[in-house]
Amino acid sequence: MNFIQSIGENRLLWVTLIAWFIAQGLKVLFTLIVDKRFNVLRFVGSGGMPSSHSSFVMSLATGTGRIHGWDSAIFTISLVFAFVVMYDAAGVRYAVGKQAIILNEIMKDYQKDKKMSEEQLKELVGHTPVEVFAGAVLGILVAIWML
């Protein structure tokens, strides 16, 4: 079997990609509902509801458990990996977003007196714990549904 065919038949890979795709699509939908505007860039952007990172890694962990067994080493590795990614999304990356908001405000005040670049830092980088949890639940449900 050739490489491309093997990739195409990798059910676990497809489950994770579909979980990510659904999460990213939901971000566009939630932006439309909450902000009353269509923003297609939310489909590829980070941050927001639900966390596509969490959806991606929890679908991987759940699918791995279903395929290889809940007591397998590979399930344990994928679950620990998922927890690290979700912690990072809700912790470190969320803090970076908060700092960007503060720095952007400082730059606005500074720009009033000085002429300088108006480029702002990206503020929507991480996730709230609710966004991470919603993404994780979505990933679990997609993996259960598809495998």
N, C-alpha and C positions, 0 to 999 in steps of 0.2 A: 504494500500500500504506500503510495507516495505521501510526501509531507503535506501538501495542500489538502488532499483528501482526508488525511488524518485530522487535521485542524478542523475541517468542515464537519466531521463526524464526532467531534469532542463535545458531548452533551453538556458537561460541566462548564466548559468555556461559554457555550451559548446561553446557559442559565445565567451566568454572571453578567454577560453583556446585556441580556434582556432586562435583568434587574436594574442595571445602571441606566439603560435607555428609558425604562418606565419612570425611574426617579427623576431623571433630567426632564422628561416630558411633564411630570407633575409640577416641577418648578415653574415651567412656562405657564401652566394652567393656574397655579396659585398666584403668580404675579399678575395674571389677567384678572383674577377675581379680587385680590386685595388692592392692587395699585390701579386697577381699571385701565391697564395698558398692556398691549401685546409686545413682549420683548423676546425675540427669538434668541438673543444672546444668552438668555438664562439657560438655554438648552446646553450650552457648553461651559457656562460659568460655574465657579465654585461658590459654596455657601448657599444658604436658603433651605427651604422645606421641600421635600425631605432630603436628608443627606445621601447623596448618591455614592459617596465613599462607603458609608455604612451599609447601604443596600448591596453594593458590589461585594464587599468582603464577607458579609453575613450569608449571602447566597452561596458564596464559595465554601464557607465553613459548613453550612447546612447540607449542601450538595455533597460535599466530601464525606460527611458523616453518613448520609444515606447510601452512598455508593460503597464506601470502604469500611463502614462500621463506626459506631459511636465510640468504640474503645480502641480505634486504630491510632497509631502515632501521627499519621498524616492529618487526621481530623484534629488532633490536639494542636499540631503546628498551625493549621489554618485558623483555628479558633483563637489561639493566642495572637496570631497576626491580626485578626479582626479586632480584637480588643485594643491592640496598640494603635491601629489606624483610627478607631473610634475615639480613643482617648485623645489622640493628637487633634482630631477634627473638633472636638468639644473643648479641648484645653488650650493647647499651644496656638493653633490657628485662630481660635475664637479671640484669644488675647491679642494676637497680631492685628485683627480687625478693629478691636477697641482702641489700640494704640494708633492705628491709622486715622481713626475719627478724630482723636485728640490732636495729632500732628497736622491734619488738614485744617483744623480750627486755628492752630497756632500760625500756620502759613497764611491763612486768610488775614489775620490781624497784622502780620508782618508785611504782607503785600500792599496794605493800604499806604504804607510809608515808602516802600521801595519797589522799584520795577524789577520783577523777576518772573521766572516761569510759573505758569498757572496750572501745571500738571499736578493732579492730586493722586494720593495713594489709594489703592483699591481698599475699600472698607469692608466689603462682604467677602470674607476669606474663609472663616470657620463656621461652626454651627453651635446652636444652643443644644443643651442636653435633650430637649424634646425633638429637635430635628434629627439628632443622631439616633434616638430611640425609634422614631418613625421610619427612618431609613433602614434600620436593623430589622424591624418587624416586616417591612416590605420585602427585604432580601430573603428572609426566612420563608415568607409566604410564597414568593416566586419559586424558590427551590423546591418546596413541598409540592406545589402545583405542577411543576414541570418534570420532576424526577420521580 
